[in-house]
Amino acid sequence: MNTEVQLREAVPVRLPDHRGLRWFFVFFFVSGFCSILYEIIWLRLAMASFGVTTALVSIVISVFMAGLGLGSWASGRFLRARETKIPGLRLYALTELLIGISALLVPHLLLWGRALLEHLGINSSLPYYLASGLWIAIALIPWCACMGATIPVAMLAIGQSFRESAGRSFSFLYVANVLGAMLGAILPLLVIELYGFRATLRLGAVLNFLLAGSALLLSSKIGLADATRQTSSTPLRPPLTTGGSRLLVLLFITGFTSMGMEVVWIRQFTPYLGNAVYTFASILALYLASTFVGSRIYRVRSSQSGRQARPLWILLGIFAMLPLLTADPQLRFPKLLVTLGIVPFSAALGFITPMLVDRWSQGDPDKAGSAYAVNVLGCILGPLVSGFLLLPFIGERWVLFVLAIPFLAVSMNLDWWLGSDPLGATPKKLVRYAPIPLCFALVLMAQDYDVRFPGAKVLRDSTATVMAVQIPTLGKRLLVNGVGMTELSTITKIMAHLPLASLDHAPQNGLVICFGMGTAYRSLLSWGISGTAVELVPSVPKLFGYFHPDGPQLLQSPLSHLVIDDGRRYLERTSDQYDIITLDPPPPVQSAGSSMLYSVEFYSAAKQRLRTDGILQQWLPGGDAVVRAAVARALLQSFPYVRSFHSANFISLKLGGTYFLASNQPIQMRAGVELAARMPQSAIADLMEWSHGSSAAAVLDTVVQNEFAPQEFAADAVETSALHDDKPVNEYYVLRKSSGHAKP
């Protein structure tokens, strides 16, 4: 064999550029899918371990994003000094391997953190948030940093093997990542419904392991070692870009405003779409789909992107305000179309964001990592400012306007922000200033959802927008983010009176989880005993006086104790013991996060806070056969004694539901007259407040005479297991409903 033939065999065969780059697209499509999958499930697992509070959710999301930004920045810095010595694809394979391992480890890390906090016995809120936030950071940041590192590392690999494509490599990877993330916002919900959270995480782990193996295999095929030697004398160092560091400021603004607006969108659209997990997923998926369209247009027409971006910057302020129109109840958009207002804004940012990073980095992994980190920093701060500082004080309409102001400022001085444009003149001042009065007009003409209820009392806080309304022929209602929570009904009074009257001893105290209108809590206090109420939304108890004139006075009673917290988290932190625990989770039964008040894990925490012969009252507002069976089995698995009653047919109650009484001791069966005889006169007066022409015994008989065995619910869906945190069947139901199994 001659020397020439030997050299040919020694040099690895490289695939054509378009074939090799397709693999990178596939890698980042799958990687984007997995990253959203992990974010959704890790957030849910953290909520189950540390509480369903707005502060906790903000901590988890901020930690996740901080890890992405840190990984992007640190990996870029690391590669700057070593880019000619490290085979990028093999380093990429390592990051995907570590991400796959995280899917298996993070659930255990979160559980260990929960056990540690329980062992430390931290009861006050601020230290608990600090401790839980620290542990969540320890559990998530290293793995999220690996996710953030994938883009700079993959850019290095592209620069080593496909140098002619390196200049716009960030936008190439960004397009694939966003497309995968869009699918990741929807498809995992179906997998969760079938197999649960942990099994879905294992699916993500398998995909990451496949990515790692595929990247290693590809590295051997395209001869990275040889490619690295070829580029060693010409490291990737872009010239200084036009616009300089101002491009980083623009990247911060795009991240800050886009994520800040997502918080507003959820409040705007929930009244129309409901508060199910699919609502939040659909908003996220539409945002990502629009972002993908915009970024794809940039990729196709990027040779003219400098000229095309200028009109977009001028229009962004107006685009930011369009959700005001589609969510305006006066315009009556169909429910499925109210979210279309986010499409132009999201698509425009999908065009601009990768353009800015490409322009700043020009293929340099270090500069791209820093740029992406700046964008992520904006993504962290935007929701915090929007949710905690702006929404509670100025409302949805004006928050959108405030978030649009940076875009209006940029449009007024495009040359300073973007640099001079040799391809075309900057639009005239009249065009650049026009969005300002248009945005003012939109914010002044549009109306919030509460315009539907004249005279409504509206309160806003970092958790929700709360309305107390008076509806003709229907009476007073409590709405949280536009979703009806409860009404003034005797059925809510029964939630306190029935378990208290069923005790074998005189009660000393009781706990109400989910304050609502305060009716059940008011009934509990009518027994003259100590009462504690736990409510997640701070503004809800402030409306107590709207529904009950004596509400403010009752809250001032020395017997009354109000706690703003997640009910389950309170049970796990307090050391108090109660005679009864009564809860009425927020309707509808499929509300996001509500399963954590129906699960075996919740009942385990409740049992620890009940006295030996204490009683838990659980209200189940409807649900299909699978949901009813899952809740009934969870109670039967958790308590040796469970009784259940169909809801009474009170005049003020129009929707069916079920009372469950559960205890570690037998619950004696008593007729209405016996139960009424055990009640103090003040409690009887409370029970009869809206039941004119009847007696306390008769009202209670309408409940106890509707008793049935909870095993009947379990028999309606024999294959359904007890409801656990890992598989919340009440929240995930699309496949069940589409197959016809979600029967009443």
N, C-alpha and C positions, 0 to 999 in steps of 0.2 A: 504494500500500500504506500503510495507516494505521500509526500509531506502535505500537499494541497488537500488530498482526500482526508488525511488525518485531522487537519485543521477544521475542515467542514464538519466532521463528526464531533469535534471537541466543543464547537460553539453551539449552544442550545438554539433550537429553532424557535423563532418568535412568531406569534400569531399576527395577522394583520391588525392594524389599529382598531378598526371598527368592531372586530370580533372580541378583542380583549376588553375594550371599553364597555361592551355590552355586559360583560361579567360584572364590572364595577356598578353598572346600573342595577343589575339584579341584586348585588350585595346590599346596596343602600336602600333598595325597595324593601327587602326583607328586614333590614336593620331598622328602618323607620316604622315598619309594622310592629316589630318587637318592642321598640322603645315606648310607643303609646300603650301597648298591651301592659308593659310593666308599670307605667305611670298610673294607669287606671286601677290595677289590682293592688299595687303597693299602697296607693292612697286608701283604698278600701280596707286593707289589712291593718294599716296604721290607725284608721278610724275605729276599727273593732278593738284594737289594743289600748288606745289612748283617748278615745272620745270623738263624738261627731259634732265638734264645735267649729265655728268659723276660724278661730285662731289656730286650731290644730290643722285644719285643711290648708290654711295659708302657710303654716310651717312646713308641711310635707311638700307642697308644690314649690315653695321657695327653695327648700333643700334640694329637691330634684333638679330644678333649674340651675341652682348654684353649682351643683356637681357637674352639669353639662358645661357651664361656662368655665369652671376651673379646669376641667379636663381639656377643653379646647385650647385655653390659653397656655397651660403648662406643657401640653404635648407640643404645641408650636414652638415654644421656647426650647424644649428638649431637642427637637428636630433641627433647629437652626444651627446648632453646633455639630450635629452628627448626621445631617441628611445625606451626605455622600458616603457614609459608612454603614448605614442600616438598610437592609432590604425592606422596603415599605410594606409590601404585601405580607411578609411574614410577621411584621409587627402588627399589621391589621388583624391577621389571624389570631394573634395573641389577645388583642383587645376583645374580639368577639368571643373567644373562649372564656375569658374572665366574665363577660356579660352573661353568658350562659350559666356559669357557675352561680352568679348572683341570683338568678331566678330560683335556685334551689336553696340558697342560704338566707336570703332576706326574710322570708316568713318566720324562720326560726329566730333570727336576730330580733325581730319585732316582738315576738313572744317572750324572749329572754328579757328584753327591756321592760315589758309590762310586769313580769314577775319581779324584776329588780325594784321597780317603783313601788309595787305592793309591799315588798319586804322593807323598803325604807320608810313606808308609812307617811308619805308626803300628802297632806290634806289640803293645804291652801293652794289657790289657783296659780298664782305667779310662780312659786317654786316648782309646782308640778309642770307648768308649761316650759319652764327653763330646763328642767330635768328631762322631760319627754322630748323637747326639741333637740337637746344635746345628743340623746340616744338615737333619735331619728337621723341626725346628721352623721353619727358614727356608722349607722346601719346602711345608709344610702349613698353618701357622697363618694366613697371609693368606686362604687360600681357605676354611678352616674358619670363620674369623671372618665371612666373607660368609654362610655357612650359618647361623651363630648370629644374624646380624643380621636374617634374614628374618622372624622372629616379631615383634620390635618394629616393624619397618617395615610389615609387613602389619597390625598392630594400629593403627598410625597411619592407614593407608589406610581401614580399616573405620571408625575414629572420624571421619574426614573425610566419608565418603560414607554411612555407615549408623550414625549416632550412637546410635540407640536400641539397637543391638546391641553397642555398644562395651564395656559393663561386663563381659561374659563372653566377650570376643573371644579371650582366650588359650586358654581351654578348647575353644572352637570350632576353633581352628587346631590345637591339641594332638591332638584326636581324629583329625582328618584326617591329621596327620603320623604318628601312631602306626600308623594303618591302612596308610598307604603303606609305612612302615618294615617292617611285618610281611610284606608282599608282597616287599619288597626283600631280606628275609632268605632267601627261597626262590627266586624266579624268576631272579635273576641266576646262580644255580648252573647252571641249565639252559642259559642263554645262554653261559656260560663253557665248558661242555662242548662246545657246537657251534662256537663262534667264538674262544674264548680271552679272556684278560683285557683286552687292549688294545681289541679290538673291542667288548667289553661296556662299557668306559669310553666309547667313542665313542657308543654307544647312550645312555648317561647324558647325554653332552654335548648330543646332539640334543634330548633331553627338556627339558633346562634352557634351551636356546635357544628351544624352543617355548613354554616358560613365559614367558620374557622377552617374546617377541613377543605372546603372548596378553594379558599384563598391560598392555602398551602399547596394544593395541587396546581393551581394556576401559576403560582410563583415558580414552580419547577418547569412549567411549559414555556413561559415567556423569558426565562433566563435572566432573572433579576440581578444576579451577581454580575453578569456581563454588562447589563444595562447600567448598573451603578458605576462600574469602572468607566463606562463611556461618558458619564456625566460628571465624573469627579473633577475635571478641570473647568467645568462651567456650572458652578452652583446656581441654584435658582435664586436670583436677587433682582427683583423688579426695580425699575427706576421709580423715582418719587412721582406719585400720581397727582393729577390736577385736582384741586380741592383739598388736598392734604388732610389734616386731622379733622376737618369739618365733616368729612365723610363718616368718621366714627361717631360724631355727634348725631348725624342723621340716622345711623344704624341704631343708636340708643333710642332715638325718638320713635322709630318704627316699632321696636320691641315694646317700649313703654306704652304707646298708645294702643297697639293691637291687643295686647293682653289686658290692659285696663278697660278697653271697650268690651271684651268678652264678658267681664263681670256685669256690665250694664246690659248687654244683650240677653243674658240669662234672666234678669229681672223683667226685661221688656217682653220677652216671648213666653215665659212660663204661664202667664194668665191664659194664653191661647193654646199652648201645647201641653200643659200639665207639668207635674213635677216628677215624672218617671225618669229612670236612667236613660231611656231612649230619647227624651227631650234634649238632655245635655249632650248626648252622643251625636244627635242629628245636627245640633248647632256646630259642634266641633268638626264633624265630617264636612258640612257645607263650607265652613271656614277653610278647611284644608283643601277641599276640592277647588274652591275659587283661587286659593293661593297657588295650587298646582297649575291651573289654567294660565294665571299671570306669569308664573316662572317659565312655563313652557313657551309662551309667546316671546318672552325675553330671549330664550335660547334660540328660537327660530329666527328672530329679527335683531339679534344683538349687535350686528354691525351698524345699526342705526340707533342703538339704544340711547345715545347721548341726546339726540333730538327728541326721541319719543318720551323720554322721562320727564322733560320739562312740562308738557301739558298735563301729565299725570300729577306732578307736584301741585299744579294749580287746581286740579280737580279733587285732590285728596280731601281737602277740607269739606267740600260739598258731599263727597262720598261718605265721609264719616258721619254725616247727619242724616243720611237716607233712612236708617232704621227708625228714626222718629216718624217718618211717613208711613212705613209699612206696619208699624206697631200702633199707630194712632187709631183708637177705637172709633173715631168719627168717620174714618175712611172705609172701615169694614172690609179689610182685605180677608180673603179666605184663609183659614187657619194654616193651611200648608204653604201659603205664600208670604206670611208675615216675615219669615226669616230671609227673604230674598233681598232685603235692604242691605245685608252685609256683603253681598256678592261683589259689587263694584269696588268697595274699599279693600276687601281681602285680595281680589285679583290684582289691584294696583300695587299693593304691598308685595304680592308674589312676584311682580315684575321688578320692583325697585330694590328689594332687599338683596337678592343674589347679584343684581347689577352693581350695587354699592360694594359688596364684598369682592366681586371680581375686579372692580376698578381699583380698589384699595390694595388687594393682595397680588393681582396679576400672576396667580399660580404659586405664590410663596406660602407654604404651610404655616409658617410662623405668623405672617401678617393676617392670613385668613383665620387662624386660631384666635388671634387677638380681636379681630373684627367680630367674629361670631360671639366671643365672650362679652364684648360690649353690648351686642344685641340682646344676649341673654340677661345681662344686668338690667336692661330696660324691661325685659319680660318679667323679672322678679319684682321690680319696684312698681310697675304699672298697676297690677291688681291690688297691691297694698295701699297705694295712694287712692285709687278709685274706690275700693271697697270700704276702707277704714276712715279716710279723710274727706272724701268728696260726697259719696252717695248719702251718708247719714244727714248731710246738711243742705245740699242743693238739689237732690233728686236726679232722676235719670236724664232728663232733657238737658239740663245745664252741665252735667258731667260730660256728656258727649261733646257739647260745645267747648268746654275747657280743654278736652283732649284733642279737639280739632285745631286749637289755637297754634300749636307748633307748625302745623302744615300751612296755615294761613300766613305765618311769619316767613316761612321758607319761600312761599309763592311770591311774596312781595320783593324778594331780593335774590332771585335765582342765580345771578352771576356770582355773587359772593359765596353762596353755599356750594354751588356746583362747578364753579369756574366758568370761564368764557367758553362759548360754544362756536367752534370754527365751522360747524356744519349748518348752522342756521341762526338767525337773529333771535334774541330773547323776546318773548311776547311783550307787547306794549303794556304800560302801566294800567290802562283801563281793564285789560284782560286779567292781569295779575291781581288787581285789587277787587275785582268783581265778586269773588267768593265770599268776601267778608260780609257785605250786606245780605247776600243770599243765605248765609248761615244764620245770621241774626233773624232773618225772616222765618226760616224753618223752625228755629227754637221757640220763637214767639207764637207761631201759628199752630204748631203741633200740640197735642194734648196727651197727658199721661193716662194710664188705664183708669184711674180713679174718677175721671170725668163721667164715667158711666153711672156713678153713684153720687148724685147731688147731696151735699151735706155730709159726706163721709168724713170721718176723722182718720187722718193718714199720719202714720209715724214711720220713720225710716231709721235703720241702724245698720251696723256692719253685716248683719246676718240676713235681713229681709226687709221688704216693704210691707207694712201691716196696715190693714184697713178695717175699721169698724163701720158697718153700713146698715142702713135701714131700707129694706126692700119691700115695696108695697105688696100686701097679701102674704108675704113670707116672713116678715118680721126682721129682727136683728140678726146679722151674720158677722162672723170673723173671717177675714180673708188674709192669707199670708202669701205674698207674691202673686196675688190674684186668684189663688186657689182656696175654695171654701173649706174651712176647718171644722166648724161646728155651728150649732144653733141653740137657742134657749129651749131645752127639752127636759122633761122629767127623766128620760132615759139616762141622762148624764148624772142626775142626782142619785139614781139607783146604783151607779158605780161606787159610790161611797156608802150609802145606807145599807145595801144588801150585805156586803162583807162585814161591816161593823155589827149589824144585828145578828149575824150568823156566828159570831165569836162565842165561846163558852165562858168568857169572863168579861168584866167591864173593861172597855178599851182605855188605854192610856194615851196613845198617840197614833198617828197615821201619816202616810206618805203618798202624795199625789204626783205622778210623773206625767208631764204634758199638761200645762196649766190651762191652755185654751181660753175660753170665756171666764174661767174660774168657777163654773157652776159646781163641779164635783168637789173642789176645794172648799167652797162656801158651805156645801152640805156637810163635809167632814168637820168643819169648825162649829157647825150647829150642835154637835154633840158635846161641846164644852171641853174638848180635849186638845192637846198640843198637835199642831199640824205643820207639815213641811211640804212645800210645793216646789218642784223642779221644772224649770222652763228653759228651753234652748234659745228662744228669740227674746232679747231684752225688752223689746217694745210691747210684747203681748200683755204682760201683767199691767202695764201702764194704762191699758184700756179696760181694766176690771170695772171701773166706775161707770163706763159707758153702758155696760150690760147689767150691772147690779149697783144701784145707788149706794148701797152700804159697803161696796168693795174697798174703797180707800180706808174706811174705818177698820174693816177686818184686817187689812194688811198691817195696820198699826197696832193690832192687838198683841200683847205679850205671848199669846199662844200661837201666833202665826210666824212662820219662818219661810221666807222666799229665797230660793237659790237659783241663780242664772247659770245653768250648766247643762251638759248632756246627762240625761237621766241615768244611763248605764254607767257613765264615768263616775257620777255621784255615788251610786251604789258601791262601786269598787273602791272608792276613796274614804267613805264615811265609816265610822265605827258604831253608829247608832243602830238600835234595834226598834222595830216597829210592829204594832199589832196588825195593821193592814198596809199593803202596798197596792194602790189602785192606779191603773194606767190606761190611757186612751190614745194610742199612737195616731199620728196625723193621717187623716184620710187623703186620698183613697188608699186602699190597702197596698197598692203597688208603688207608693211614694218612695223615692230614692232614699235609701238609708234606713227605712222603717223596719226592715227585717231584723235589725239588731235589737229591737224591742219585742221580738217574737221568738228568738232563737234559744236553743238549749243553753248556749253560753250566757245569755241574759238571765235566764231563769236560775242558773247556777249562782250568779251574783245576787239575785233577789233573795234566794233561800238563805244566804248568809246574813241578810239584814232583817229577816223575819224572826219574831220570837217563835218558840217551839210550837205553839198552837196558833200562830199567826196565819192570816189568809192573804193570798195574792188574788186580786181581781184583774182579769185581762179582758179588754173589750176588743172584739174582732169585727171591723166594719165590712161585712160581706166577704167577697172573695170567691173564686171558683172552687171546685171540689178538691183540686190538688192543694191549693193554699189552705183550705180548711183542714184537710187531712194532715198537712205538714205541721200546722200550729197545734192541732190537737195531740199529735204524737209527741211533739216537743214538750208539751205540758205533762202528758202521761209518763214520758221518760224521766222527767225532772221531779215530779211530785207523786207520792203514793196515793194521794186522794185528790180527785178532780171532779167537779160538778159543772154542768153546762146548761145554759138556758137560752132559748130563742128570745130575741128582743120582744118586749111588750108592745102592743099596738096602741101606743099613746097617740093622741090626736096630733101633737106637735112633731111626731117622728114619722118621716116618710120613707126612710131607707132602713132595710133590715140589717141585723147584726147579731152578735152572740156574746153573752157574758160567760166567762169561765171563772170559777172559784177554785183555787188550788191551795193545798196545805200539806204539811208533814203529819198532821193529825186528822182523824175523821171529822168531816164537816156535817154536823147533825142536820137532818132534814126537818124543817119547821114550816108550818103553814103561815099564811100572811098574818093572821091574828096573833100568832106567837111572836113573830118577828116584830110586829108593831108594838107589842107589849114590852119589848126589850129596849125600845127607843125613848129617849127623853122627849118632853113636850116640845122643846125647841127644834129637835130634829124632825118630829112629826109635822110641825108647822112648815118647816122647809120643804119636806116631801110633798105636802099638799098645796104648795104655793100656786101651781098651775093645774091642779087636779080638782076643780070645783065640782061639788055634787057627788063626791065619792068619799071613801075613808082610806086611812093609811093601810089597813088590812087588805082592802080590795085592790089598791094599787100594787101592793107587794104580791098579792095572789096572781095578778096578771103576769108576773115574772115566774114565780116558783111553779105555777101550773103549766108552764111551757118548758119544763125540764126534760132533757133527753140525755142519753148516755154519750159521752164524748167519743166512745169507740165507734159510734155511728158515722161520725165524720171520717174517722180513719178507714172505715170499711168502704167509703165512697171512692177511694183512690188507693187500692191495696198495695200498689207498687211505690207509693210515695213514702219517703223516709222522713224522720223528724227534721224540722227546719234547723239548720246549722248556719253559722256565719259563713261557712265555706260555700254553701249552695242556697242562696236566698230565693226560693222559688216564687215568692210573691212579687219580687222586683223584676225578675227575668222570665218573660212569658210569651214572647213573640212566636217561637216555634210551636209552643203548646196551643196558642190561640189559632195559629194558621192551620194546625192539624185537626182542630175541632175538639181538642181535649180540655180546653178551658171552659168546661160547662158550669152553669150556675149551680 
